[in-house]
Amino acid sequence: METGKIGKITGISLITALLYNVGILSPFFAIPLQFSAAGRNRKIFLISSVISIFLILSFRTTVLIPLEALGFVYVDGYILFLAVAGLYVCNFELKGFTLPVRIAFITAGAAALSLLLWPLAQGLREQMIMSLNQILLVSNELNISGVMGDAALDGETLFLILQDLAGSTGLVWYFFFIAFSYWMGMKVVSKSSGAVTERKSENWDLPEVWVWFLFIPLTLFLVNKLMMVRNIHILGILPYYAVTNIILISAGAYAIRGIGIIQSYLNRRSLPRHTQRLMLMTSGFLIVIPGVNLVLLILTAGLGVSELWINYRLFDKE
């Protein structure tokens, strides 16, 4: 292997491991891996991924051994596997499908794999609870404030909270994590090479059948909520998790389409780039405000769905 390629693999692996282990930067850890897939180089991507996983798990094991919390290494390994598998399929497989459809297939595969591994996860339940108790104990000894330092919170309660969070929105986070990592990685490639290679949000093409993955689960969700008033639960816990994830993924995908439509409109109006960036930053700030983010999701998703009946591309040609 050429020296340049060895240097590239080493740099990508080290940056990936660093990002993963720095809490506030961990959401960006897969971007260097996407960068390694530039030029559809399968070999560099796989080697970089394997080395990155080895470095990350080695460091995590070293840190978690003194805390007696090795149960989290299994979680880290699973997260890393899903991230690498997702980017691999996006870059090298299912070429006949658009990007959101490829990510949807990947997410469905992650859901199926999680169900298959559920009995194993339950077998690790006690170990995970013990690990959480140990972390809480250390947090209390260090007088760390907040949830992790709450003396009234035990490992089992925290485990149930995290389990419910993963079940209700885990697939949503995974879907958009892969989409974000792919987009940002391609943007880095574009900036470094000077070529326009990234997929713009207005090219985030959704098949017409996608709308049924929004309307049908949303109908089930609303009916279930109405029946709960009478203390009747139509959906069990797993179907409820599935419906919630599908609604948020479908709505989020249409929201991206809606943002693409807005961006096209602003470009037609020749709005300055810095003004567009300011509007984007303002929207990003509003997204983290409870209540406001739901309104933004409904409005942008509704705009994206309206494209089924209104061909906004006709306006682009005018």
JOBELWO-V407251 format. One record per residue. N is the residue number from 1. RES is the residue in one letter. OMEGA is omega in whole degrees, 0 to 359 (999 if undefined). NEAR is the number of other C-alpha atoms within 12 Angstrom. Layout:
N|RES|OMEGA|NEAR ; N|RES|OMEGA|NEAR
//
This chain:
1|M|182|11 ; 2|E|180|9 ; 3|T|180|9 ; 4|G|180|11 ; 5|K|178|18 ; 6|I|178|19 ; 7|G|180|16 ; 8|K|180|24 ; 9|I|180|31 ; 10|T|180|26 ; 11|G|180|23 ; 12|I|182|35 ; 13|S|181|35 ; 14|L|180|28 ; 15|I|178|31 ; 16|T|180|39 ; 17|A|180|37 ; 18|L|181|27 ; 19|L|182|24 ; 20|Y|187|32 ; 21|N|174|26 ; 22|V|191|17 ; 23|G|185|12 ; 24|I|181|11 ; 25|L|185|16 ; 26|S|178|23 ; 27|P|183|27 ; 28|F|190|30 ; 29|F|183|38 ; 30|A|181|47 ; 31|I|177|38 ; 32|P|178|42 ; 33|L|176|53 ; 34|Q|177|46 ; 35|F|181|43 ; 36|S|180|41 ; 37|A|180|35 ; 38|A|182|32 ; 39|G|180|19 ; 40|R|180|23 ; 41|N|184|20 ; 42|R|185|24 ; 43|K|180|21 ; 44|I|179|33 ; 45|F|183|36 ; 46|L|180|28 ; 47|I|179|25 ; 48|S|181|36 ; 49|S|181|41 ; 50|V|180|28 ; 51|I|179|27 ; 52|S|179|38 ; 53|I|179|37 ; 54|F|181|23 ; 55|L|182|28 ; 56|I|182|32 ; 57|L|177|32 ; 58|S|180|20 ; 59|F|181|22 ; 60|R|178|29 ; 61|T|180|25 ; 62|T|182|17 ; 63|V|188|18 ; 64|L|179|23 ; 65|I|179|19 ; 66|P|181|14 ; 67|L|184|22 ; 68|E|183|25 ; 69|A|183|30 ; 70|L|178|29 ; 71|G|181|31 ; 72|F|178|31 ; 73|V|177|28 ; 74|Y|178|24 ; 75|V|178|25 ; 76|D|180|27 ; 77|G|181|25 ; 78|Y|178|21 ; 79|I|181|31 ; 80|L|179|33 ; 81|F|181|27 ; 82|L|180|34 ; 83|A|180|42 ; 84|V|180|41 ; 85|A|180|32 ; 86|G|180|39 ; 87|L|179|45 ; 88|Y|181|36 ; 89|V|180|35 ; 90|C|186|38 ; 91|N|191|37 ; 92|F|183|25 ; 93|E|175|21 ; 94|L|185|20 ; 95|K|182|16 ; 96|G|182|13 ; 97|F|177|20 ; 98|T|185|22 ; 99|L|181|36 ; 100|P|178|38 ; 101|V|177|29 ; 102|R|180|32 ; 103|I|178|42 ; 104|A|176|34 ; 105|F|179|25 ; 106|I|181|34 ; 107|T|177|35 ; 108|A|176|25 ; 109|G|178|21 ; 110|A|178|30 ; 111|A|180|29 ; 112|A|179|16 ; 113|L|179|20 ; 114|S|177|25 ; 115|L|179|17 ; 116|L|181|13 ; 117|L|182|17 ; 118|W|178|18 ; 119|P|177|12 ; 120|L|179|16 ; 121|A|178|23 ; 122|Q|177|18 ; 123|G|179|13 ; 124|L|185|22 ; 125|R|183|24 ; 126|E|179|19 ; 127|Q|179|25 ; 128|M|180|31 ; 129|I|177|31 ; 130|M|179|25 ; 131|S|179|30 ; 132|L|178|33 ; 133|N|180|30 ; 134|Q|179|28 ; 135|I|178|34 ; 136|L|179|33 ; 137|L|179|25 ; 138|V|179|23 ; 139|S|179|22 ; 140|N|179|21 ; 141|E|179|15 ; 142|L|180|13 ; 143|N|177|15 ; 144|I|182|16 ; 145|S|178|14 ; 146|G|185|13 ; 147|V|184|19 ; 148|M|180|25 ; 149|G|181|24 ; 150|D|183|23 ; 151|A|181|22 ; 152|A|183|16 ; 153|L|178|23 ; 154|D|185|26 ; 155|G|182|30 ; 156|E|178|22 ; 157|T|180|22 ; 158|L|178|27 ; 159|F|180|28 ; 160|L|177|20 ; 161|I|180|18 ; 162|L|179|18 ; 163|Q|179|24 ; 164|D|179|18 ; 165|L|179|18 ; 166|A|181|24 ; 167|G|186|28 ; 168|S|183|27 ; 169|T|184|25 ; 170|G|181|29 ; 171|L|177|37 ; 172|V|178|34 ; 173|W|181|28 ; 174|Y|181|38 ; 175|F|185|38 ; 176|F|172|34 ; 177|F|178|32 ; 178|I|179|42 ; 179|A|181|42 ; 180|F|181|33 ; 181|S|178|37 ; 182|Y|182|41 ; 183|W|181|33 ; 184|M|178|28 ; 185|G|178|33 ; 186|M|178|35 ; 187|K|177|25 ; 188|V|178|25 ; 189|V|181|27 ; 190|S|181|20 ; 191|K|184|15 ; 192|S|182|15 ; 193|S|181|15 ; 194|G|180|12 ; 195|A|178|15 ; 196|V|183|14 ; 197|T|185|21 ; 198|E|177|29 ; 199|R|180|24 ; 200|K|183|25 ; 201|S|179|26 ; 202|E|174|27 ; 203|N|177|23 ; 204|W|189|29 ; 205|D|179|28 ; 206|L|177|33 ; 207|P|182|23 ; 208|E|181|18 ; 209|V|182|15 ; 210|W|184|26 ; 211|V|180|27 ; 212|W|176|19 ; 213|F|172|29 ; 214|L|187|31 ; 215|F|183|21 ; 216|I|177|19 ; 217|P|179|28 ; 218|L|177|25 ; 219|T|178|18 ; 220|L|181|27 ; 221|F|182|28 ; 222|L|178|21 ; 223|V|179|20 ; 224|N|178|24 ; 225|K|179|18 ; 226|L|181|16 ; 227|M|179|15 ; 228|M|176|15 ; 229|V|178|12 ; 230|R|179|11 ; 231|N|177|11 ; 232|I|182|13 ; 233|H|179|19 ; 234|I|183|21 ; 235|L|171|23 ; 236|G|185|15 ; 237|I|180|16 ; 238|L|175|20 ; 239|P|179|19 ; 240|Y|177|26 ; 241|Y|181|27 ; 242|A|181|31 ; 243|V|180|33 ; 244|T|180|34 ; 245|N|182|35 ; 246|I|179|38 ; 247|I|184|35 ; 248|L|178|33 ; 249|I|181|39 ; 250|S|180|41 ; 251|A|179|37 ; 252|G|179|38 ; 253|A|177|43 ; 254|Y|177|40 ; 255|A|177|36 ; 256|I|176|35 ; 257|R|180|35 ; 258|G|177|34 ; 259|I|177|34 ; 260|G|178|29 ; 261|I|179|35 ; 262|I|180|29 ; 263|Q|178|29 ; 264|S|179|25 ; 265|Y|180|22 ; 266|L|178|21 ; 267|N|178|18 ; 268|R|179|17 ; 269|R|180|16 ; 270|S|178|13 ; 271|L|182|17 ; 272|P|182|14 ; 273|R|183|14 ; 274|H|176|12 ; 275|T|178|16 ; 276|Q|179|21 ; 277|R|179|15 ; 278|L|178|14 ; 279|M|179|19 ; 280|L|179|19 ; 281|M|177|14 ; 282|T|178|16 ; 283|S|178|20 ; 284|G|177|16 ; 285|F|182|15 ; 286|L|182|18 ; 287|I|183|19 ; 288|V|179|16 ; 289|I|180|15 ; 290|P|181|12 ; 291|G|178|12 ; 292|V|180|16 ; 293|N|178|21 ; 294|L|178|20 ; 295|V|179|19 ; 296|L|179|28 ; 297|L|181|34 ; 298|I|183|28 ; 299|L|182|23 ; 300|T|177|29 ; 301|A|177|33 ; 302|G|177|30 ; 303|L|178|28 ; 304|G|179|37 ; 305|V|182|37 ; 306|S|179|21 ; 307|E|175|28 ; 308|L|183|22 ; 309|W|181|12 ; 310|I|180|14 ; 311|N|182|15 ; 312|Y|181|25 ; 313|R|176|19 ; 314|L|179|12 ; 315|F|179|14 ; 316|D|183|17 ; 317|K|183|10 ; 318|E|999|9
//
